[in-house]
Amino acid sequence: MKQHGLEQSFLFDDQSNLVEVAINLRKQAEGMPLGIRREELLRKAQQAETAARIANWLASPGLQPPE
């Protein structure tokens, strides 16, 4: 799936995988100079973290609204 010139390359089945992906993306971004590619990695990391929070919320027994 392409969106704004970026290729979607991840399929996730649980939130722990999403957290690992976010950590790896942030590590990759750390070593890069400032620029578009670094910003893309940081944005993908933030999206993965948000998706993990949502997955965790959806899996919770009470399904409480986010804080």
Buried (B, 14 or more C-beta within 10 A) or exposed (E): EEEEEEEEEEEBEEBEBBBEBBEEBBEBBEEEEEEEEBEBBBEBBEBBBEBBBEBBBEEEEEEEEEE
